[in-house]
């Protein structure tokens, strides 16, 4: 994914729900047919963009709090971002 695609991808996610963004394994690996290296690169760029927009980013198996409940990023979720 290039920067333009990543920007569009993140913006579409924000349009759907600006308080919590979930990036799933299926979305990147299967639907976009990315290699493992491409997935890692895309996640790095997505994380950077979201942090620049004021989101706290969590990766698989990390715990986070959303609306006063504690959650854990599931194995099928590559990244969860919460608006601070």
N, C-alpha and C positions, 0 to 999 in steps of 0.2 A: 504494500500500500504506500502510495506517495503522500506527501504532506497535504495536498488538496483533498485526496480521498479521506484521509484521517480527519481533517477539519470538517468535512461534510458528514462523516460518520458520527463524530462527537456532537456536532450541532443537531443532528437528527435525534440523537439520544436525549439531549437537553430539552428539545422541543416536546418530547413525549413525557418526560418527568424530570424537572430541573433539580429536585431535591435528592434523588437517589438514582444513580446510573449503574446499570449492571452490564458488563461485557461478558458474554458467554463463550465457551469453547466452540460451540456449534457455529456461532456467528463468524468467527475468524477462521478457524481451521477447516470447517466443512463447507460452509456457504461460500466463502471467498477462496477456498482451496489454497491456503497459504502453507508454506513449509514451516517447520518448527522454528527455523531461524527468522523467517518473515514474521511469524506470530510474536516472537520475543521483541523484534524491532518495532513492530506496530504497537505492542503494549507499552514499550518505553515512551514512544511518541505520544500515545493517547494519555498515559499517566502525566507526562510533562504538561500537555495542554490542559488537562483537567486541574492540575495543581495550580497552574497559572491563572485559572478561572476561579480559584478559591475553594476547590474541592479537596477533601482529605481522601486519599486513595488507599485501598486495602487490596491485598492479593490473596490468592487461594490459601485457605486454612487460617487466615488472620481473623481476629475477632474485632467487631465494631458495634457501636451503639447507634441505633436509629429509632427516633420517636420513643425514647426511654426503654427500649428493649434491646437486649444483647443478641447479636447474630454472629455467625461465622461464615466466611466466604466459602461456599461449597466447591467441591472438586470440579463440577461442570461450569463454574464461574471463574473466569480468569482474573477479573477485577471488579471491585465495587467502589464507587465514588460517592461520598456524602457531602452535600453542600454545608459548609461550616457557617 
